[in-house]
Amino acid sequence: MQRLLQLLGIIGIAFVQVQSSAEFNCLRTSDTCAADTCDSNGDCACVSPNSNYDCGTDTTSVGTACACENTGSICLSDDTTCVCSEKFYGPKCQYKTLDVSCSVPGKHILNVNVPGTPTCYVKGFESSCSFTTTQPTGTPTGWMGNFLEASLTDPTNCGSPTESTVGDGITKCFTVICQYEASYLTGLDFEATFCCGDTQETVTFDAFSLSENGLIPADVDADAPGDIVTVVMKDDSDAMITSGSAVDIGSTVKLEFTLDSESDFAAVRVLSCEALDRYSSKVEFITNSCPAKTFVRGTTSTDGSPVTIETTAIKFTGDDTVTYQCEVLVCRQMAECAAVTCTDGSDGFGRKKREIVPSSNSTEQKTLVTFIRVNDPFAASEVKSAVQDAVARTGTINLTAAVIGLAVVVLVLLGACLVLGVCLISRRAPVTDTKG
């Protein structure tokens, strides 16, 4: 009876969505569902008897004698093999996929062994403090994956740990970013904080976002005023993204392409789109009118125009600007801008064909450019003084500002001295006898 209940429980779970976590999201390039489908939230929708976070475990029959550890582990019918959830690994699922060892004096040993292939590094030190497959001396037996030895006393490569007082002891933490794309951050990346205290060691994590570091769009325009087609940006509620508004990494940014109502063109199709930084990094997210990256979420089109591409916001590492550059086709005949069929069976970014019209070759190709800015999420959390900022930007202190500041201080001191002097004179002045 116990075995039957366990089997029914596992099969029952298999009929529902397996919720994605920081460790696994099937929308990432390297995290895929072994069977069944990936939904728009990054969850694998398992169909019985498939189970586990990636629907990769057949639960037609299960065992009970594996002695698997931790929630979510599945014992296979051979009674010896444990299949782990996305949060654990090892023969008995006894090791955490995110863990820290505090046993070696003067350093923390950080371990990341999550599904997929992220690049992980200490926040703010992506070029000098990255995880590798080399095991540091003192690594606990059985740990696998990627490792980082973070010194508590030498801040040269990884910076100094963040310290906080917990009870009577001190907790020291390193914050790590795990990034799944080579040159840019998305809402599918995650941030983890590895901490060692006097009596505890913890790892906390969450999806990466910039709740206080917003994307700020510039004015949107096409090649020139009055162009045939223009592009604007909108959020998930279809409100315009205007200058000064904040958009987190992973939030919705819609690119909406609209024909000039006064033109004699009837439809538009997006041929390709690239996201670029100001240097050399770029990623093509629309190719041959079809999505090429997972941060493209879908498209809508209404009678040939507008055509809307829905994306989630990304940020390139090392730059605060994301430029969207798209090649679009504008057509006088609806059929010339008919949507193509993509490899996944979806329609490409154009208008669905309703009628067959002989081609008139009356098309034009346009390049549209718009961009957004994102504040640096790796900036130090402490607020620098105005003088520190000036020195950081120019290498010198602005002399005019310094002189003005000094003059203000001198005037305040002179005023204080004048008031003090008047008070002293008043107290020393002789009293006139007014009696007759």
C-alpha positions as CSV (number, residue, x, y, z in Angstrom):
1,M,0.0,0.0,0.0
2,Q,2.8,2.4,0.8
3,R,4.4,1.8,-2.6
4,L,1.1,2.4,-4.3
5,L,0.5,5.7,-2.5
6,Q,4.0,6.8,-3.5
7,L,3.4,5.9,-7.1
8,L,0.1,7.7,-7.2
9,G,1.6,10.8,-5.6
10,I,4.3,11.0,-8.2
11,I,2.0,10.4,-11.1
12,G,-0.4,13.0,-9.6
13,I,2.4,15.6,-9.6
14,A,3.2,14.7,-13.2
15,F,-0.1,16.1,-14.4
16,V,0.7,19.6,-13.2
17,Q,3.2,22.1,-14.3
18,V,6.7,21.8,-12.8
19,Q,7.4,25.3,-11.5
20,S,10.7,26.8,-12.7
21,S,13.2,28.1,-10.2
22,A,16.4,30.1,-10.1
23,E,18.3,26.9,-10.8
24,F,16.2,25.8,-13.9
25,N,14.2,27.7,-16.5
26,C,13.4,26.0,-19.8
27,L,13.4,29.3,-21.7
28,R,17.2,29.5,-21.3
29,T,19.4,28.4,-24.1
30,S,21.0,25.6,-22.0
31,D,18.0,24.6,-19.9
32,T,15.6,22.4,-22.0
33,C,12.7,20.0,-21.2
34,A,13.8,16.4,-21.8
35,A,10.2,15.7,-22.8
36,D,6.9,17.5,-23.3
37,T,6.8,21.3,-23.7
38,C,8.2,24.5,-22.2
39,D,5.5,27.1,-21.4
40,S,5.9,30.9,-21.5
41,N,6.9,31.0,-17.8
42,G,9.8,28.7,-18.2
43,D,8.1,25.7,-16.7
44,C,8.1,22.2,-18.2
45,A,4.5,21.0,-18.5
46,C,4.9,17.3,-17.9
47,V,2.5,14.7,-19.2
48,S,2.2,11.5,-17.1
49,P,4.2,9.4,-16.7
50,N,7.0,12.0,-17.3
51,S,8.1,13.8,-14.2
52,N,10.8,15.9,-12.5
53,Y,11.7,19.5,-13.2
54,D,12.6,18.7,-16.9
55,C,9.9,16.0,-17.5
56,G,12.9,13.6,-18.0
57,T,12.0,10.8,-15.6
58,D,9.6,8.0,-16.5
59,T,7.6,7.2,-13.4
60,T,5.7,4.2,-14.8
61,S,7.2,2.3,-11.9
62,V,9.2,3.6,-8.9
63,G,11.2,2.1,-6.1
64,T,11.1,2.7,-2.3
65,A,14.5,1.5,-1.1
66,C,16.9,4.1,-2.5
67,A,17.2,6.2,0.6
68,C,17.2,9.4,-1.5
69,E,17.6,12.6,0.4
70,N,15.8,15.9,0.1
71,T,12.4,16.9,-1.3
72,G,11.7,16.2,-5.0
73,S,14.0,13.2,-5.3
74,I,12.7,10.2,-7.2
75,C,13.7,6.6,-6.5
76,L,13.7,4.5,-9.7
77,S,12.4,0.9,-9.8
78,D,15.9,-0.6,-9.4
79,D,15.7,0.5,-5.8
80,T,19.2,2.0,-6.1
81,T,19.1,5.0,-8.4
82,C,18.0,8.4,-7.2
83,V,16.9,11.1,-9.7
84,C,17.4,14.5,-8.2
85,S,15.4,17.7,-8.4
86,E,17.0,20.9,-9.8
87,K,18.1,21.9,-6.3
88,F,20.3,18.8,-5.5
89,Y,22.7,16.3,-7.0
90,G,24.8,13.3,-6.0
91,P,24.1,9.5,-5.7
92,K,21.5,10.2,-2.9
93,C,20.7,13.8,-3.9
94,Q,22.6,14.8,-0.8
95,Y,24.5,17.8,-2.2
96,K,23.0,21.2,-2.9
97,T,23.4,22.7,-6.4
98,L,24.3,26.0,-4.7
99,D,26.5,25.7,-1.6
100,V,29.3,27.2,0.4
101,S,32.0,25.7,2.6
102,C,33.3,27.7,5.5
103,S,35.7,25.1,7.0
104,V,39.0,26.5,5.6
105,P,40.3,29.5,7.6
106,G,40.5,32.8,5.7
107,K,38.4,31.8,2.6
108,H,35.0,30.6,1.4
109,I,34.7,27.8,-1.1
110,L,31.7,28.5,-3.3
111,N,30.0,25.7,-5.4
112,V,27.6,26.0,-8.3
113,N,26.3,22.8,-10.0
114,V,23.0,23.8,-11.4
115,P,21.4,22.4,-14.6
116,G,22.5,24.2,-17.8
117,T,25.8,26.0,-18.4
118,P,25.9,29.5,-16.8
119,T,29.0,31.6,-16.3
120,C,29.2,32.6,-12.7
121,Y,31.3,35.4,-11.1
122,V,31.4,37.6,-8.0
123,K,29.2,40.6,-8.6
124,G,31.3,43.5,-9.9
125,F,34.3,41.3,-10.7
126,E,33.2,39.4,-13.7
127,S,36.6,39.8,-15.4
128,S,38.7,38.7,-12.5
129,C,36.7,36.5,-10.2
130,S,34.9,33.7,-12.1
131,F,34.1,30.2,-11.2
132,T,36.1,27.3,-12.7
133,T,36.0,23.5,-12.7
134,T,39.2,23.4,-10.6
135,Q,38.6,22.2,-7.1
136,P,40.3,24.4,-4.4
137,T,42.1,22.7,-1.6
138,G,39.7,21.9,1.1
139,T,36.6,21.3,-1.1
140,P,34.2,18.9,0.6
141,T,34.3,15.4,-0.8
142,G,31.6,14.7,-3.4
143,W,31.1,18.3,-4.6
144,M,31.1,18.6,-8.4
145,G,30.5,21.4,-10.9
146,N,32.1,24.9,-10.8
147,F,34.0,26.4,-7.9
148,L,35.4,29.6,-6.5
149,E,37.9,30.2,-3.7
150,A,37.0,33.7,-2.3
151,S,39.6,35.1,0.1
152,L,38.4,36.9,3.2
153,T,41.6,38.9,3.6
154,D,42.8,39.6,0.0
155,P,40.4,41.8,-1.9
156,T,42.6,41.9,-5.0
157,N,40.5,39.7,-7.3
158,C,37.0,39.3,-5.7
159,G,36.7,42.3,-3.5
160,S,36.0,42.2,0.2
161,P,33.0,40.3,1.6
162,T,30.0,42.1,2.8
163,E,29.9,41.9,6.6
164,S,26.8,42.0,8.9
165,T,26.3,41.4,12.6
166,V,24.0,38.4,13.4
167,G,23.5,38.0,17.1
168,D,26.9,38.0,18.7
169,G,28.8,37.0,15.6
170,I,29.8,38.3,12.2
171,T,28.5,37.0,8.9
172,K,30.5,37.5,5.8
173,C,29.0,37.1,2.3
174,F,29.9,37.1,-1.4
175,T,27.2,37.9,-4.0
176,V,27.4,36.0,-7.3
177,I,25.8,36.5,-10.7
178,C,25.1,33.4,-12.9
179,Q,24.8,34.5,-16.5
180,Y,23.5,32.2,-19.2
181,E,24.3,34.3,-22.3
182,A,27.8,35.3,-23.2
183,S,27.5,39.0,-23.6
184,Y,24.3,40.2,-21.9
185,L,22.1,39.7,-18.9
186,T,18.4,38.8,-19.0
187,G,15.6,38.2,-16.5
188,L,16.4,34.5,-16.7
189,D,19.8,34.9,-15.0
190,F,20.0,34.7,-11.2
191,E,21.9,36.2,-8.3
192,A,23.0,34.2,-5.3
193,T,24.5,35.3,-2.0
194,F,26.9,32.8,-0.3
195,C,27.4,33.5,3.4
196,C,29.4,32.1,6.3
197,G,28.7,33.0,9.9
198,D,29.9,31.9,13.3
199,T,27.2,29.2,13.5
200,Q,25.7,28.9,10.1
201,E,26.3,28.9,6.3
202,T,23.6,29.9,3.9
203,V,23.0,30.5,0.2
204,T,20.1,32.7,-0.8
205,F,19.2,33.4,-4.4
206,D,16.6,35.0,-6.7
207,A,16.0,35.8,-10.4
208,F,18.2,38.7,-11.5
209,S,16.5,42.0,-11.8
210,L,17.1,45.7,-11.5
211,S,14.2,47.0,-9.4
212,E,16.1,50.3,-8.8
213,N,18.2,50.5,-11.9
214,G,15.7,51.3,-14.7
215,L,15.9,51.3,-18.4
216,I,15.6,54.8,-19.8
217,P,14.5,55.1,-23.4
218,A,15.6,57.9,-25.7
219,D,13.3,59.6,-28.1
220,V,12.2,57.2,-30.7
221,D,12.2,58.1,-34.4
222,A,12.8,56.5,-37.8
223,D,15.3,57.8,-40.4
224,A,13.6,61.2,-40.6
225,P,10.3,62.9,-39.7
226,G,7.5,61.7,-41.9
227,D,9.0,58.4,-42.7
228,I,6.9,55.6,-44.0
229,V,7.3,53.4,-40.9
230,T,8.2,54.3,-37.3
231,V,8.9,52.3,-34.2
232,V,7.9,52.9,-30.6
233,M,8.5,51.0,-27.3
234,K,5.7,49.9,-24.9
235,D,5.5,48.0,-21.7
236,D,3.3,44.9,-20.9
237,S,0.2,47.1,-20.4
238,D,0.8,48.8,-23.8
239,A,1.7,52.0,-22.2
240,M,4.4,54.0,-23.9
241,I,7.9,53.7,-22.4
242,T,8.8,57.3,-21.9
243,S,12.0,59.0,-20.8
244,G,12.6,58.5,-17.1
245,S,10.5,55.4,-16.6
246,A,12.0,52.3,-15.0
247,V,12.0,48.9,-16.6
248,D,13.6,45.9,-14.9
249,I,15.8,43.3,-16.7
250,G,13.3,40.6,-17.7
251,S,10.4,43.0,-18.0
252,T,8.4,43.4,-21.2
253,V,9.6,45.8,-23.9
254,K,7.4,45.8,-27.0
255,L,8.8,47.1,-30.3
256,E,5.8,48.4,-32.3
257,F,6.2,49.1,-36.0
258,T,3.5,51.4,-37.5
259,L,3.0,52.6,-41.1
260,D,2.3,56.3,-41.8
261,S,-1.4,56.5,-42.4
262,E,-0.8,59.0,-45.2
263,S,1.4,56.7,-47.1
264,D,0.2,54.3,-49.9
265,F,1.8,51.3,-48.3
266,A,-0.4,48.6,-46.9
267,A,1.7,46.3,-44.7
268,V,5.0,45.8,-42.9
269,R,7.1,42.8,-42.1
270,V,10.1,42.7,-39.7
271,L,13.0,41.0,-41.5
272,S,15.7,41.0,-38.8
273,C,16.5,42.7,-35.5
274,E,19.7,43.1,-33.5
275,A,20.4,44.3,-30.0
276,L,23.8,46.1,-29.7
277,D,25.9,47.8,-27.1
278,R,28.1,50.9,-27.9
279,Y,31.2,48.7,-28.5
280,S,31.3,45.4,-30.2
281,S,28.8,43.2,-28.6
282,K,25.6,42.3,-30.4
283,V,22.9,39.6,-30.6
284,E,20.5,39.0,-33.5
285,F,17.1,38.2,-32.0
286,I,15.0,38.2,-35.2
287,T,16.4,36.2,-38.2
288,N,14.5,35.8,-41.5
289,S,11.4,37.2,-39.8
290,C,11.6,34.5,-37.1
291,P,12.6,34.6,-33.4
292,A,16.2,33.6,-32.8
293,K,16.5,34.1,-29.0
294,T,14.4,33.1,-26.1
295,F,13.9,36.7,-24.9
296,V,11.5,37.1,-27.9
297,R,8.1,36.2,-26.5
298,G,5.8,36.7,-29.4
299,T,4.2,38.9,-32.1
300,T,0.9,40.5,-33.0
301,S,-0.3,42.2,-36.2
302,T,-3.4,44.1,-37.1
303,D,-4.4,44.4,-40.7
304,G,-0.8,44.8,-41.9
305,S,0.1,47.5,-39.4
306,P,1.1,47.9,-36.6
307,V,3.4,44.8,-36.1
308,T,4.5,44.3,-32.5
309,I,7.5,42.2,-31.3
310,E,7.3,41.4,-27.6
311,T,10.6,40.9,-25.9
312,T,12.0,40.9,-22.4
313,A,14.6,43.5,-21.5
314,I,18.3,42.5,-21.5
315,K,21.4,44.3,-20.5
316,F,24.9,43.9,-22.0
317,T,27.7,43.4,-19.5
318,G,30.0,46.4,-19.4
319,D,27.7,48.9,-21.0
320,D,24.5,50.8,-20.0
321,T,23.0,51.1,-23.5
322,V,21.0,48.6,-25.5
323,T,20.3,49.6,-29.1
324,Y,17.6,47.9,-31.1
325,Q,18.3,47.9,-34.9
326,C,15.7,46.3,-37.2
327,E,15.4,45.8,-40.9
328,V,11.8,46.0,-42.0
329,L,10.0,45.5,-45.3
330,V,7.1,47.8,-46.2
331,C,4.7,46.7,-49.0
332,R,2.0,48.2,-51.1
333,Q,0.5,44.8,-51.6
334,M,-0.6,42.7,-48.6
335,A,0.8,39.4,-49.9
336,E,4.3,40.9,-50.3
337,C,4.5,41.2,-46.5
338,A,2.8,38.0,-45.7
339,A,4.1,36.3,-42.5
340,V,6.6,33.5,-43.1
341,T,6.3,30.1,-41.3
342,C,9.1,29.6,-38.8
343,T,10.7,26.3,-37.9
344,D,8.6,25.9,-34.8
345,G,5.4,26.3,-36.8
346,S,4.6,29.8,-35.7
347,D,4.1,32.8,-38.0
348,G,7.0,35.2,-38.6
349,F,6.8,38.9,-37.9
350,G,4.5,40.1,-40.6
351,R,0.8,40.1,-41.6
352,K,-1.0,36.8,-42.1
353,K,-1.8,36.4,-45.8
354,R,-5.6,36.8,-46.5
355,E,-5.5,37.2,-50.3
356,I,-3.2,36.4,-53.2
357,V,-2.2,39.5,-55.1
358,P,0.3,39.5,-58.0
359,S,3.6,40.9,-56.9
360,S,4.1,44.5,-58.0
361,N,7.6,44.7,-56.6
362,S,6.3,47.8,-54.8
363,T,8.3,47.2,-51.7
364,E,10.9,49.2,-49.8
365,Q,13.3,48.1,-47.0
366,K,14.0,50.4,-44.1
367,T,16.4,50.4,-41.1
368,L,14.8,51.5,-37.8
369,V,16.9,52.2,-34.7
370,T,15.8,52.9,-31.1
371,F,17.7,52.4,-27.9
372,I,17.3,52.3,-24.1
373,R,19.7,52.8,-21.3
374,V,20.2,50.7,-18.1
375,N,22.1,51.7,-15.0
376,D,25.0,49.6,-14.0
377,P,23.7,46.9,-11.6
378,F,27.3,46.1,-10.6
379,A,27.9,49.6,-9.2
380,A,29.0,49.8,-5.6
381,S,26.0,50.0,-3.2
382,E,27.5,52.8,-1.1
383,V,27.0,56.3,-2.2
384,K,30.2,58.2,-3.2
385,S,30.7,61.8,-2.3
386,A,30.6,64.5,-5.0
387,V,34.4,64.9,-4.8
388,Q,35.0,61.2,-5.2
389,D,32.7,61.2,-8.3
390,A,34.5,64.1,-9.8
391,V,37.9,62.5,-9.2
392,A,36.7,59.2,-10.6
393,R,35.4,60.9,-13.8
394,T,38.2,63.4,-14.5
395,G,41.1,62.4,-12.3
396,T,41.1,65.9,-10.8
397,I,38.8,68.0,-8.6
398,N,37.0,70.8,-10.4
399,L,38.8,73.9,-9.2
400,T,35.9,76.3,-9.7
401,A,33.6,74.2,-7.6
402,A,36.2,73.9,-4.9
403,V,36.8,77.6,-4.7
404,I,33.0,78.3,-4.5
405,G,32.6,75.8,-1.8
406,L,35.6,77.3,0.2
407,A,34.1,80.8,-0.3
408,V,30.8,79.7,1.2
409,V,32.5,78.2,4.2
410,V,34.5,81.4,4.8
411,L,31.4,83.5,4.6
412,V,29.6,81.3,7.1
413,L,32.6,81.6,9.5
414,L,32.8,85.3,9.1
415,G,29.1,85.6,9.9
416,A,29.4,83.5,13.0
417,C,32.4,85.7,14.2
418,L,30.4,88.9,13.6
419,V,27.5,87.7,15.7
420,L,29.8,86.6,18.4
421,G,31.6,89.9,18.4
422,V,28.3,91.9,18.7
423,C,27.3,89.7,21.7
424,L,30.6,90.3,23.5
425,I,30.5,94.1,22.9
426,S,26.9,94.3,24.2
427,R,27.9,92.4,27.4
428,R,30.9,94.7,28.1
429,A,29.2,98.0,27.4
430,P,28.9,100.4,30.5
431,V,25.5,100.8,32.1
432,T,24.4,104.5,32.3
433,D,23.1,105.6,35.7
434,T,19.7,107.4,34.9
435,K,19.0,108.4,38.6
436,G,19.0,112.1,39.4
